Amino acid sequence: MKVILVDDEELSLKRLGDMLKELPDIEICGLFYTAADALKFIEGAKVDAVFLDICIPEVDGLTLASKIQEIDSSINVVFVTGYDEYAVTAFELEAVDYLLKPIRNDRLEKTIQRLLRACAERQTAQYLRVSCLGGFQAAPSNPNFGTISWRSPKTEELFAFLIFKRKVSRDEIINTLWDDLDPDKALKNINTTVYYIRKALSPFGLEKCITTTHKEIRINTELISCDLYELEKLLSKTSRSSFLDATDLLIELYGGELFQGKAYEWSFVKSRNLESSLTKALLAAAEYHRSNLDYEAAERIYQVILSIDPLNEDACGSMIKLYLLTDRKMEAHRLYLCFENLLMNELGEKPQEKLRKLME
């Protein structure tokens, strides 16, 4: 674990450095007397943790900790001071620990164990798993971690929108999520909300899932596994053989409507298009199985289609044909009646003539 120390008192800095040298798994990368020198070093080098005295000249330690987090939010901070009145503020900044001078060896060893655990958690997070189908949820890939908790519904919605778009301009974000605000306030809201997204991802070392420029914000898809992306990739294959190979995975991936349970109006059109593409692909696979007399496989797929879209007349008609082919007239009649009632209740319509004739 790579650490640096910041303290304007030479004796305190040297003493802590000597204590840390005696501990395993610690590499001291630098001792700094000023905030400016420490920040300059952090900007150009990878650091895992900073031992930071709170009372340093020019910039106090609490402000310096915030600046360090802005540069790299994965850096862990340990505050070191002779006073205990800063403890609450220090932990509000999510410091890993708070050491009072003079530092005891046994107390320092506990701090190092906390730091090592924090670093291990970041390393084992690996990537972010995002589920968009059947709801919306994000969680580190390590199953020992829970799901990501968002500060507010708007924070969650912005992250969902970024996942949805993958790359989006700040202007489009404003027009979609903050169109009722003046541009300056909307831009401030974007910056603040992106900060809270990164803060939610930071404990798992996943804040780099989002990258920003002056004009746009994008998702780093190399650090994210998303069911929506996988489903879209499968549906982009156009040949029948590809669909047949991917049928089971398509069914497994589709956990439900896109962002189900969320009133994200910006997703409604894509949700319908995604559902249409999926049912079209599944119909092609089912028809192939039915034409090759694999009625069991075909029936299973028709049932999936009707669970996704109960008003899909093509799937209903094909299922009725399959029942008739396998001499199951009662099941065919029951399915027709259920479909007829559903269609009338939902749309106030009767089935198309070709479906009515099929039952005659």
VEXMARNU-962060 format. One record per residue: x, y, z of N, C-alpha, C, O in turn; residue in one letter. Coordinates in pm, whole numbers. Each point is the difference from the previous one (the first is absolute). Layout:
SITE  X  Y  Z  X  Y  Z  X  Y  Z  X  Y  Z  A
...
This chain:
SITE  84  -119  0  -84  119  0  89  125  0  87  15  85  M
SITE  -111  73  -182  81  121  -15  -63  115  78  -117  32  -17  K
SITE  201  30  105  -53  107  84  92  121  -7  119  -12  -29  V
SITE  -177  131  57  79  120  21  -42  62  133  -108  -28  51  I
SITE  196  113  4  -25  64  128  8  151  -19  89  50  -70  L
SITE  -182  23  131  -1  146  -10  -11  59  140  -98  -23  70  V
SITE  200  100  -30  3  63  133  105  109  -4  110  -22  -49  D
SITE  -142  141  100  96  110  -1  102  -10  112  97  76  3  D
SITE  -119  -169  92  95  -18  110  99  -111  -36  -39  -116  -15  E
SITE  165  152  2  102  -95  -46  13  -121  91  9  -113  -49  E
SITE  -8  134  181  18  -112  92  -119  -98  -8  20  -121  -4  L
SITE  -141  175  0  -118  -87  -9  1  -78  -130  -32  -119  -2  S
SITE  69  186  -108  4  -65  -131  101  -114  -1  -28  -109  -49  L
SITE  147  136  103  106  -102  1  -37  -117  91  24  -116  -32  K
SITE  -84  148  148  -36  -107  93  -103  -94  -61  14  -122  9  R
SITE  -120  178  -71  -101  -84  -62  59  -80  -115  -36  -116  -20  L
SITE  126  178  -56  65  -71  -109  80  -119  49  -3  -107  -61  G
SITE  75  126  172  79  -110  57  -90  -113  50  33  -117  -15  D
SITE  -146  153  75  -93  -102  49  -59  -82  -116  -12  -122  10  M
SITE  -22  189  -117  -59  -69  -115  102  -91  -70  -37  -104  -54  L
SITE  164  144  54  103  -82  -64  14  -136  67  44  -97  -63  K
SITE  -82  89  190  13  -125  74  -115  -96  -29  5  -116  42  E
SITE  -108  162  -113  -118  -82  -25  4  -63  -139  47  64  -95  L
SITE  -95  -188  81  -1  -64  -131  -107  60  -92  -93  66  47  P
SITE  108  -89  -176  -98  39  -103  -12  151  -18  -94  47  -63  D
SITE  189  30  117  -5  145  -13  119  50  -81  115  -36  29  I
SITE  -142  119  -130  106  65  -77  -20  151  12  -98  55  -50  E
SITE  192  12  116  -9  145  16  54  67  -126  117  -16  -34  I
SITE  -203  89  -33  38  62  -127  45  145  15  61  56  -91  C
SITE  -91  5  205  43  138  17  -42  60  132  -104  -35  56  G
SITE  188  127  -5  -30  78  119  -10  146  -43  92  52  -63  L
SITE  -203  14  97  -23  136  -49  -36  94  115  -76  -35  90  F
SITE  133  158  -98  -25  100  103  -112  96  -40  -56  68  86  Y
SITE  22  -62  -215  -102  95  -45  -107  -72  -83  24  -105  -60  T
SITE  -143  164  60  -111  -55  -78  31  5  -149  -33  -93  -74  A
SITE  94  201  30  29  17  -143  90  -112  -51  -24  -55  -107  A
SITE  129  23  183  92  -107  -43  -71  -135  -2  23  -81  -90  D
SITE  -108  56  188  -72  -128  6  -95  -13  -120  -5  -105  -64  A
SITE  -70  211  34  -94  -3  -112  73  -20  -133  -46  -75  -87  L
SITE  158  142  71  79  -15  -123  45  -144  -19  -3  -53  -111  K
SITE  44  -11  221  45  -140  -8  -117  -92  -36  13  -88  -85  F
SITE  -127  109  150  -117  -86  -23  -49  9  -144  -47  -98  -57  I
SITE  57  216  -2  -45  18  -138  82  -83  -99  -47  -33  -108  E
SITE  170  -1  146  86  -73  -94  36  -141  41  76  -66  -71  G
SITE  -128  19  183  37  -134  48  -120  -70  62  -95  63  46  A
SITE  101  -196  -46  -106  -80  60  26  -15  149  107  -46  42  K
SITE  -205  86  38  11  -8  146  -124  -69  54  -111  27  -44  V
SITE  131  -117  138  -114  -71  61  -55  72  122  -120  -3  26  D
SITE  210  68  50  -45  62  124  87  120  35  118  7  -36  A
SITE  -179  89  109  71  118  46  -20  14  151  -113  0  48  V
SITE  225  12  27  -6  34  142  15  151  8  103  55  -39  F
SITE  -206  12  89  -11  144  -18  -23  71  133  -98  -25  69  L
SITE  190  115  -34  -19  81  120  -106  106  -30  -1  60  -107  D
SITE  -89  -38  202  -110  95  -22  48  144  5  -46  84  -78  I
SITE  138  -54  168  45  139  17  131  23  -75  109  -14  55  C
SITE  -122  50  -182  116  34  -81  -22  140  -57  -115  40  -20  I
SITE  222  36  -6  -16  137  -48  -56  8  -141  0  -98  -74  P
SITE  -48  215  38  -55  33  -132  -134  -68  -24  -102  68  -15  E
SITE  99  -201  11  -125  -75  -21  -14  -99  114  88  -82  22  V
SITE  -198  88  52  -16  -95  111  -23  -141  -55  -36  -19  -116  D
SITE  59  -78  203  -5  -139  -44  -136  -45  -52  -7  -82  -92  G
SITE  -101  136  149  -134  -39  -45  -24  47  -143  -57  -74  -81  L
SITE  100  196  50  -13  51  -138  89  -79  -94  -40  -33  -112  T
SITE  161  3  157  92  -78  -82  -58  -138  -30  15  -50  -111  L
SITE  -81  -11  209  -61  -132  -24  -104  7  -110  -9  -90  -83  A
SITE  -70  198  82  -100  16  -106  66  15  -135  -48  -56  -99  S
SITE  157  131  93  72  18  -127  60  -132  -48  0  -28  -120  K
SITE  50  -51  213  55  -132  -36  -109  -88  -59  24  -70  -98  I
SITE  -143  72  157  -112  -79  -50  -44  44  -139  -43  -81  -81  Q
SITE  55  211  54  -34  50  -133  97  -52  -105  -40  -28  -113  E
SITE  166  14  150  100  -53  -93  -20  -149  -22  -1  -47  -113  I
SITE  -15  -27  223  -18  -145  -8  -81  -46  122  53  -11  111  D
SITE  -181  -15  -133  -87  -36  112  28  -139  56  -58  -39  101  S
SITE  148  -37  -167  33  -133  53  107  6  109  26  -100  67  S
SITE  35  217  -48  105  13  102  -64  4  139  -93  77  25  I
SITE  143  -160  64  -48  -3  138  76  102  84  120  20  -17  N
SITE  -193  46  107  59  104  84  -3  -42  146  -102  -48  51  V
SITE  215  68  16  9  -17  145  44  134  59  107  50  -35  V
SITE  -188  8  122  36  126  62  86  -24  123  -23  -93  78  F
SITE  123  179  -62  91  -8  115  4  138  64  28  99  -68  V
SITE  -56  -90  199  -1  131  65  17  -15  151  -16  -108  55  T
SITE  48  219  9  10  0  145  -129  40  67  -7  6  123  G
SITE  -96  21  -202  -129  46  55  -112  -91  -47  4  -53  -111  Y
SITE  -103  34  196  -107  -92  -35  -130  69  -41  -99  -68  -29  D
SITE  97  204  24  -126  68  -32  -38  -12  -147  -113  32  -38  E
SITE  207  -80  -45  -29  -13  -143  -54  -137  -38  -27  -26  -117  Y
SITE  12  -61  214  -32  -140  -32  -128  -14  -82  -1  -71  -101  A
SITE  -106  139  143  -128  -15  -70  13  46  -145  -44  -68  -92  V
SITE  105  186  74  18  52  -136  86  -93  -84  -27  -21  -118  T
SITE  129  -36  178  89  -91  -72  -76  -120  -53  20  -40  -115  A
SITE  -106  -19  197  -72  -118  -45  -113  34  -96  -43  -84  -79  F
SITE  -5  210  85  -96  43  -102  65  3  -138  -68  -18  -101  E
SITE  198  39  98  76  -4  -126  38  -142  -37  77  -22  -93  L
SITE  -130  -75  167  21  -142  -27  146  -41  15  52  -80  -78  E
SITE  13  136  179  136  -43  30  -3  -144  50  -95  -42  66  A
SITE  200  -33  -99  7  -139  45  25  -6  150  -49  -90  68  V
SITE  128  187  -16  29  -1  143  45  139  44  22  90  -81  D
SITE  -10  -75  213  33  128  62  96  -30  115  -39  -59  100  Y
SITE  167  100  -116  102  -31  99  35  122  82  21  109  -55  L
SITE  -14  -126  188  41  107  90  147  -13  36  48  -110  30  L
SITE  23  222  -34  141  2  42  5  2  152  -88  58  62  K
SITE  187  -119  1  103  -85  -63  -58  -136  -41  -81  -59  71  P
SITE  124  12  -184  -57  -123  -57  66  -123  64  122  -7  11  I
SITE  -205  -88  31  51  -125  57  12  -104  -112  -75  2  -97  R
SITE  170  -91  113  23  -103  -102  -122  -90  -19  -38  -30  -113  N
SITE  -24  -13  225  -113  -90  -13  -119  68  -70  -73  -64  -76  D
SITE  56  196  102  -109  73  -65  30  19  -148  -92  -6  -82  R
SITE  216  29  45  39  15  -141  -20  -130  -76  -40  1  -116  L
SITE  68  -113  180  -19  -130  -65  -147  -24  -34  -31  -57  -104  E
SITE  -60  101  192  -144  -13  -29  -38  85  -122  -80  -41  -83  K
SITE  139  160  76  -27  88  -114  47  -65  -130  -70  5  -102  T
SITE  187  -65  105  53  -66  -120  -91  -114  -44  -22  -21  -119  I
SITE  -30  -53  215  -92  -110  -35  -125  55  -67  -51  -60  -95  Q
SITE  0  173  145  -117  62  -63  32  44  -143  -81  -18  -91  R
SITE  198  75  74  40  45  -134  14  -117  -96  -43  7  -115  L
SITE  104  -114  161  19  -118  -85  -135  -59  -41  -17  -43  -114  L
SITE  -79  40  208  -133  -51  -34  -68  90  -103  -64  -48  -94  R
SITE  79  179  113  -62  94  -94  59  -16  -140  -73  4  -99  A
SITE  205  -21  92  65  -20  -131  -41  -132  -62  -21  -8  -122  C
SITE  9  -95  204  -40  -132  -52  -142  5  -55  -29  -62  -103  A
SITE  -59  135  169  -138  12  -48  -4  67  -136  -77  -41  -87  E
SITE  159  142  68  3  68  -129  52  -93  -109  -51  -2  -112  R
SITE  153  -76  145  59  -88  -100  -94  -114  -37  -2  -43  -115  Q
SITE  -77  -5  211  -86  -115  -29  -134  41  -59  -76  -87  -44  T
SITE  45  217  40  -125  43  -63  3  -33  -149  -101  -45  -55  A
SITE  213  67  -12  27  -36  -139  -84  77  -100  54  78  -79  Q
SITE  -184  -97  78  -84  72  -94  -140  16  59  -32  -56  105  Y
SITE  -51  132  -174  -134  29  48  -102  -80  -80  4  0  -123  L
SITE  -94  -68  192  -110  -73  -64  -124  87  4  -44  42  107  R
SITE  -12  -15  -224  -119  85  -8  -114  -78  -64  16  -57  -108  V
SITE  -130  55  175  -121  -64  -53  -102  108  -34  -38  80  86  S
SITE  -6  -78  -211  -100  98  -45  -133  -66  -35  -102  68  -11  C
SITE  102  -199  -6  -119  -72  -45  -73  -60  120  56  -81  74  L
SITE  -181  121  -55  -75  -44  115  19  90  120  -34  -38  112  G
SITE  90  156  -134  28  94  108  131  69  -27  47  1  -113  G
SITE  15  56  216  131  61  -16  80  -21  128  -45  33  110  F
SITE  165  -88  -127  85  -29  116  144  -4  -45  31  -47  -110  Q
SITE  58  96  196  144  -5  -27  70  -56  123  -34  33  113  A
SITE  134  -120  -138  72  -62  111  141  -35  -44  21  -33  -117  A
SITE  77  39  207  135  -47  -34  -2  -148  -36  -86  -74  48  P
SITE  179  32  -131  2  -138  -46  27  -99  112  -41  -116  -7  S
SITE  111  161  110  26  -87  115  -130  -26  75  -62  94  50  N
SITE  18  -219  -41  -129  -31  63  -4  31  149  -108  2  60  P
SITE  223  23  1  2  33  142  -48  143  28  -31  35  114  N
SITE  26  47  -220  -46  137  16  -148  9  -33  -52  -79  -79  F
SITE  -16  173  140  -141  20  -30  -19  87  -123  95  30  -72  G
SITE  -219  10  49  -30  86  -113  41  144  31  16  38  116  T
SITE  1  41  -222  35  140  16  -120  77  55  -112  -16  -49  I
SITE  136  99  149  -105  86  54  19  141  -55  110  55  6  S
SITE  -219  2  -59  8  132  -61  -49  106  98  -90  -25  80  W
SITE  147  142  -88  -34  109  92  -146  43  -16  -66  34  98  R
SITE  17  -35  -221  -136  48  -27  -52  -66  -127  78  -56  -77  S
SITE  -210  60  54  -56  -55  -124  60  66  -125  16  -66  -102  P
SITE  17  195  111  57  69  -116  141  -49  -28  40  -10  -116  K
SITE  35  -21  220  133  -57  -19  -10  -134  -71  77  -28  -93  T
SITE  -170  -54  136  -22  -129  -63  -45  17  -145  46  -72  -89  E
SITE  -135  168  64  -50  19  -136  109  47  -94  7  -45  -114  E
SITE  80  136  160  109  44  -86  92  -116  -34  42  -14  -115  L
SITE  -11  -71  213  86  -114  -29  -69  -96  -98  65  -52  -91  F
SITE  -196  30  109  -75  -84  -93  2  60  -140  13  -73  -99  A
SITE  -26  204  90  1  68  -131  137  -13  -66  8  -20  -121  F
SITE  99  30  199  134  -16  -55  22  -143  -49  58  -21  -107  L
SITE  -105  -77  183  7  -139  -44  -79  -17  -129  46  -66  -94  I
SITE  -163  123  89  -91  -8  -115  64  58  -127  -11  -59  -107  F
SITE  77  175  122  57  70  -117  144  -41  -31  43  8  -115  K
SITE  29  -52  216  143  -34  -8  87  125  -16  100  15  70  R
SITE  -136  73  -161  71  128  -18  -105  106  -29  -83  -17  -90  K
SITE  86  128  164  -105  100  -16  54  139  30  83  18  89  V
SITE  -129  81  -165  43  138  21  -68  57  124  -108  -45  40  S
SITE  171  143  19  -59  67  116  -130  71  -39  -93  7  79  R
SITE  88  44  -202  -123  66  -46  -117  -97  -3  -112  35  38  D
SITE  137  -158  -85  -109  -99  -6  -44  -40  140  -119  -23  24  E
SITE  214  14  69  -36  -31  138  -91  108  57  -101  -29  64  I
SITE  137  156  -89  -82  111  47  -140  -8  -60  -99  13  72  I
SITE  90  -34  -204  -130  -4  -67  -86  -116  46  -123  6  -4  N
SITE  188  -113  49  -75  -119  41  -37  0  148  -112  -34  36  T
SITE  207  73  49  -21  -14  144  -24  132  74  -61  0  107  L
SITE  108  111  -162  -14  128  70  -49  110  -95  49  113  4  W
SITE  -145  -145  -88  -47  97  -98  -79  114  64  -29  100  -67  D
SITE  -8  -112  195  -76  104  68  89  103  70  -49  95  60  D
SITE  182  -116  -69  94  92  65  73  85  -101  11  -37  -117  L
SITE  41  152  161  83  80  -90  132  -74  -22  42  -76  87  D
SITE  25  98  -200  120  -79  -37  109  -2  106  59  -106  24  P
SITE  -30  220  39  108  4  99  -30  -88  121  87  -73  48  D
SITE  -210  80  0  -37  -83  115  -4  -147  -39  38  -87  79  K
SITE  -84  59  -202  -5  -139  -45  141  -59  -10  22  -115  38  A
SITE  73  193  -90  139  -47  -9  58  -27  139  74  -96  20  L
SITE  -108  182  75  46  -21  137  -59  -129  56  69  -75  70  K
SITE  -196  50  -100  -64  -124  46  68  -122  -60  17  -101  69  N
SITE  21  108  -197  70  -111  -64  130  -29  74  28  -115  36  I
SITE  52  218  -14  130  -19  66  -16  -57  139  74  -89  41  N
SITE  -172  141  33  -23  -49  136  -45  -145  0  47  -80  81  T
SITE  -137  46  -172  -54  -136  -4  105  -100  -47  6  -111  52  T
SITE  78  150  -149  110  -87  -43  95  -24  118  51  -110  17  V
SITE  -28  214  64  84  -16  118  -59  -106  95  74  -84  52  Y
SITE  -206  88  -31  -64  -97  89  2  -141  -59  9  -98  74  Y
SITE  -17  87  -206  12  -132  -64  139  -57  27  14  -116  40  I
SITE  87  198  -62  138  -46  23  22  -34  147  71  -95  33  R
SITE  -132  173  54  15  -26  143  -61  -134  37  53  -71  85  K
SITE  -165  36  -149  -64  -129  27  86  -116  -52  0  -108  59  A
SITE  71  131  -169  83  -105  -60  139  -9  62  65  -104  -7  L
SITE  -22  214  68  137  10  50  41  -107  101  112  -50  -9  S
SITE  -198  12  106  44  -102  97  43  -132  -64  70  -79  63  P
SITE  -111  55  -186  33  -125  -69  105  22  -109  28  -91  -78  F
SITE  29  212  73  101  30  -100  -56  6  -140  73  -26  -96  G
SITE  -201  60  81  -66  -5  -131  -40  137  -52  -80  11  -93  L
SITE  137  95  153  -39  134  -43  40  30  -145  -55  91  -62  E
SITE  152  -167  9  43  22  -139  -96  -61  -101  26  3  -120  K
SITE  -138  -58  169  -106  -45  -92  -58  118  -77  -62  -18  -105  C
SITE  82  138  156  -49  122  -65  117  91  -32  85  27  85  I
SITE  -80  22  -209  99  100  -38  -73  123  -53  -105  -12  -65  T
SITE  160  128  92  -66  124  -38  94  91  -77  121  -1  21  T
SITE  -179  80  -110  70  110  -66  -87  124  16  -107  -6  61  T
SITE  153  115  -115  -77  124  12  -136  -11  -69  -97  63  42  H
SITE  90  -145  -149  -123  -7  -79  -83  -125  22  -121  2  -21  K
SITE  184  -113  62  -76  -124  7  43  -87  118  103  23  63  E
SITE  -185  -123  -37  28  -99  104  -19  -137  -63  -95  -21  -75  I
SITE  184  -71  106  -12  -133  -60  25  -109  102  64  21  103  R
SITE  -117  -136  -134  18  -120  82  120  -78  -52  14  -20  -121  I
SITE  70  -26  212  112  -86  -38  -52  -144  -3  -3  -68  102  N
SITE  -37  22  -221  -62  -132  -12  96  -114  31  -44  -113  22  T
SITE  175  141  -18  96  -105  34  -9  -37  148  44  -107  41  E
SITE  -100  197  40  -10  -25  144  -142  -37  41  -29  -9  119  L
SITE  -59  -11  -217  -140  -25  30  -52  -122  -76  23  -15  -120  I
SITE  -92  -71  193  -73  -111  -61  -147  33  13  -52  14  111  S
SITE  -18  -3  -226  -139  47  2  -88  -93  -84  33  -30  -115  C
SITE  -145  -15  173  -90  -90  -72  -58  67  -125  -24  -68  -100  D
SITE  0  198  104  -52  72  -117  100  -6  -115  -39  -23  -114  L
SITE  167  44  144  103  -4  -104  9  -140  -61  13  -15  -122  Y
SITE  -19  -86  207  10  -138  -49  -120  -35  -88  16  -65  -104  E
SITE  -134  107  145  -120  -29  -78  4  71  -134  -33  -59  -103  L
SITE  74  183  102  10  76  -126  103  -63  -93  -19  -5  -122  E
SITE  127  -43  179  104  -64  -82  -53  -127  -65  26  -25  -118  K
SITE  -99  -55  194  -58  -122  -55  -104  31  -108  -5  -67  -103  L
SITE  -76  168  126  -105  34  -96  55  62  -127  -67  5  -103  L
SITE  192  44  110  60  59  -119  39  -105  -103  27  33  -116  S
SITE  -25  -161  158  29  -109  -94  -125  -24  -84  -110  -11  53  K
SITE  128  3  -184  -117  -3  -88  -33  -138  -58  -112  -23  -43  T
SITE  210  -68  42  -26  -129  -63  -83  -89  91  11  7  123  S
SITE  -94  -92  -182  -86  -91  77  83  -94  86  -35  -29  114  R
SITE  145  -18  -170  83  -94  76  55  66  126  12  -64  105  S
SITE  22  193  -116  51  71  117  -108  11  107  28  -18  118  S
SITE  -151  47  -161  -110  9  95  -23  -135  68  -27  -6  120  F
SITE  36  -100  -197  -23  -133  57  105  -32  107  -32  -55  105  L
SITE  155  91  -133  107  -26  95  -18  83  127  40  -42  109  D
SITE  -100  159  -124  -10  93  112  -136  0  69  -21  78  93  A
SITE  -71  -164  -136  -137  5  53  -5  -12  152  -64  82  66  T
SITE  131  -182  -12  -5  -20  146  59  119  75  -51  40  104  D
SITE  159  15  -159  63  115  65  -90  123  -9  -7  79  95  L
SITE  -62  -61  -207  -94  111  -14  -109  -9  108  -33  99  65  L
SITE  -21  -219  -49  -106  -21  99  53  24  141  -69  59  84  I
SITE  190  -104  -58  60  16  133  28  147  31  -20  46  112  E
SITE  68  27  -215  36  140  21  -121  89  25  7  94  79  L
SITE  -117  -125  -146  -116  88  11  -73  -25  132  -85  -88  10  Y
SITE  121  165  87  -62  -15  133  -127  79  17  -63  -5  105  G
SITE  25  78  -209  -122  81  7  17  129  -76  100  20  -69  G
SITE  -199  66  79  -1  126  -72  121  87  37  48  -5  113  E
SITE  0  82  -209  113  90  24  -34  100  109  -99  73  -11  L
SITE  182  -69  117  -20  89  116  -140  -16  60  -64  97  38  F
SITE  20  -221  -30  -133  -29  53  -18  59  139  87  -14  86  Q
SITE  -200  80  -64  -27  62  129  50  143  12  -27  67  99  G
SITE  101  -20  -201  51  136  -1  -74  81  -106  -20  -47  -112  K
SITE  -20  167  147  -75  85  -94  96  85  -84  -8  122  0  A
SITE  99  -191  -70  98  69  -84  -58  16  -140  13  -89  -84  Y
SITE  -76  203  57  -66  19  -129  99  -8  -116  -37  -43  -109  E
SITE  161  83  132  101  -2  -106  34  -142  -46  64  -17  -104  W
SITE  -107  -84  179  32  -138  -37  -116  -73  -67  18  -113  -47  S
SITE  -138  175  43  -119  -73  -43  9  -48  -145  -34  -115  -28  F
SITE  80  201  -64  7  -38  -142  97  -117  -19  -31  -97  -68  V
SITE  147  109  130  99  -108  -13  -50  -128  62  27  -109  -51  K
SITE  -100  119  160  -56  -118  65  -93  -75  -94  7  -122  -11  S
SITE  -94  196  -58  -92  -63  -96  75  -61  -118  -31  -111  -44  R
SITE  131  184  -6  77  -51  -113  79  -125  38  12  -94  -78  N
SITE  42  95  199  77  -115  48  -91  -122  12  37  -110  -40  L
SITE  -155  130  95  -97  -108  14  -42  -55  -136  -15  -121  -17  E
SITE  -5  211  -79  -39  -41  -135  110  -82  -67  -27  -103  -62  S
SITE  152  149  74  112  -73  -59  17  -137  63  30  -98  -68  S
SITE  -49  93  199  15  -127  71  -107  -100  -43  31  -116  -31  L
SITE  -156  160  29  -107  -93  -38  14  -45  -144  -32  -114  -33  T
SITE  79  203  -55  23  -37  -140  107  -109  -10  -16  -96  -75  K
SITE  124  112  152  107  -100  0  -49  -134  55  31  -106  -55  A
SITE  -108  112  163  -50  -124  61  -103  -68  -91  -6  -123  -6  L
SITE  -76  202  -63  -95  -59  -94  72  -75  -112  -42  -108  -40  L
SITE  150  167  -9  78  -66  -106  56  -133  49  -3  -100  -72  A
SITE  52  98  194  55  -124  56  -110  -103  23  18  -119  -29  A
SITE  -132  164  81  -112  -93  25  -53  -59  -130  -29  -120  -6  A
SITE  16  202  -98  -49  -49  -128  96  -103  -60  -42  -97  -62  E
SITE  172  120  83  98  -97  -49  -20  -135  69  -1  -104  -65  Y
SITE  -15  106  197  -19  -125  74  -131  -68  -40  -5  -123  -13  H
SITE  -101  203  -8  -129  -59  -37  7  -64  -139  -57  -107  -22  R
SITE  127  172  -72  11  -55  -135  86  -126  -3  -11  -82  -91  S
SITE  96  67  193  84  -120  10  -58  -101  100  69  -90  47  N
SITE  -199  109  -17  -77  -94  83  48  -10  144  -34  -95  71  L
SITE  114  193  -27  40  4  140  -104  86  74  26  115  35  D
SITE  -144  -175  -13  -112  74  54  22  46  145  -48  105  41  Y
SITE  119  -185  34  25  35  140  81  129  11  -33  88  79  E
SITE  141  -79  -160  82  122  2  -78  120  -50  11  109  55  A
SITE  -91  -130  -159  -80  110  -55  -101  50  102  -16  121  17  A
SITE  -52  -212  50  -101  39  99  61  80  113  -57  98  46  E
SITE  174  -141  -1  67  71  109  28  144  -39  -16  91  82  R
SITE  59  -70  -206  33  136  -44  -126  84  -18  -1  118  34  I
SITE  -106  -178  -89  -127  74  -13  -50  47  136  -51  111  14  Y
SITE  66  -197  85  -45  37  135  80  119  54  -54  88  66  Q
SITE  184  -88  -95  84  112  43  -46  129  -69  -12  104  65  V
SITE  -13  -112  -195  -44  119  -74  -129  56  58  -13  121  19  I
SITE  -83  -209  11  -128  46  54  13  51  143  -82  81  44  L
SITE  183  -126  28  24  56  134  57  142  -11  -25  85  85  S
SITE  102  -61  -191  56  133  -25  -106  93  -58  -15  114  44  I
SITE  -59  -165  -141  -102  79  -70  -128  -82  -13  -19  -67  -101  D
SITE  -68  70  201  -121  -82  -2  -94  30  -117  -86  -81  -31  P
SITE  102  196  -34  -86  38  -113  65  -28  -135  -46  50  -103  L
SITE  152  -129  104  68  -33  -126  -83  -102  -77  -1  -119  33  N
SITE  -68  166  -136  -93  -87  -73  72  -107  -82  -51  -110  -16  E
SITE  171  143  -34  77  -99  -77  37  -119  88  -14  -115  -41  D
SITE  62  144  161  39  -107  93  -122  -81  42  7  -123  9  A
SITE  -118  191  18  -122  -70  39  -48  -92  -112  -35  -115  24  C
SITE  32  169  -148  -43  -82  -114  89  -120  -23  -48  -109  -30  G
SITE  179  130  44  95  -111  -19  -16  -106  108  12  -119  -27  S
SITE  -38  165  149  -20  -95  109  -128  -81  -22  -3  -120  26  M
SITE  -103  186  -74  -125  -71  -29  23  -104  -111  -50  -112  9  I
SITE  125  150  -112  31  -95  -108  75  -120  55  -26  -114  -39  K
SITE  119  141  129  79  -110  59  -90  -93  80  14  -122  -8  L
SITE  -108  179  86  -94  -83  76  -84  -87  -93  -23  -117  28  Y
SITE  -21  176  -139  -83  -75  -94  81  -110  -68  -50  -109  -26  L
SITE  178  140  -4  87  -100  -63  23  -119  92  18  -113  -46  L
SITE  -19  137  173  28  -107  98  -129  -50  65  2  -61  107  T
SITE  -115  87  -174  -131  -53  41  -36  43  143  -43  -82  81  D
SITE  60  211  -52  -34  54  133  -102  113  -20  27  116  31  R
SITE  -141  -153  -84  -102  98  -40  -55  78  121  -29  119  -11  K
SITE  15  -185  124  -52  69  118  94  112  45  -43  109  37  M
SITE  174  -138  -41  98  102  38  1  114  -100  14  117  37  E
SITE  -30  -151  -166  -6  104  -103  -120  90  23  11  122  -9  A
SITE  -126  -182  39  -123  77  21  12  87  125  -44  115  0  H
SITE  103  -170  105  17  75  124  92  121  -22  -28  110  48  R
SITE  137  -130  -122  93  109  -27  -68  109  -83  19  119  26  L
SITE  -98  -159  -125  -70  98  -84  -95  84  84  -3  122  -14  Y
SITE  -73  -184  100  -96  73  82  71  99  94  -44  113  18  L
SITE  152  -159  41  77  88  90  55  120  -77  -5  114  48  C
SITE  57  -141  -168  56  109  -82  -110  96  -43  19  122  2  F
SITE  -135  -177  -42  -112  83  -44  -46  93  114  -23  119  -22  E
SITE  9  -172  142  -42  79  115  103  109  34  -35  114  29  N
SITE  163  -152  -33  107  95  31  3  114  -101  14  116  37  L
SITE  -29  -150  -164  3  100  -106  -117  97  14  15  121  -19  L
SITE  -131  -174  52  -118  85  16  13  90  122  -34  119  -5  M
SITE  84  -175  115  14  78  123  107  109  -11  -17  111  51  N
SITE  128  -144  -119  111  93  -9  -18  104  -110  28  119  20  E
SITE  -75  -164  -138  -4  88  -117  -140  22  -56  -21  84  -87  L
SITE  -74  -160  139  -136  11  -53  -12  -53  -141  -82  49  -78  G
SITE  163  -147  43  1  -57  -135  -20  -150  4  17  -64  104  E
SITE  -55  11  -221  -10  -145  -16  123  -51  -74  67  78  -68  K
SITE  -33  -207  81  114  -55  -74  -19  18  -151  -112  12  -49  P
SITE  224  -11  -23  -7  13  -145  -74  -120  -60  -10  -107  61  Q
SITE  -42  129  -182  -83  -102  -65  75  -131  -20  -58  -108  15  E
SITE  187  115  -48  74  -123  -25  10  -87  126  4  -122  -8  K
SITE  1  188  125  5  -77  124  -137  -60  31  -10  -112  50  L
SITE  -96  188  -79  -136  -51  23  -29  -121  -89  -59  -98  43  R
SITE  103  107  -171  -21  -108  -95  77  -124  41  -44  -113  -22  K
SITE  161  135  82  81  -113  43  -76  -85  101  9  -123  -1  L
SITE  -84  189  88  -76  -74  102  -126  -67  -60  -51  -99  53  M
SITE  4  154  -163  -119  -62  -64  37  -133  -66  -86  -65  -59  E
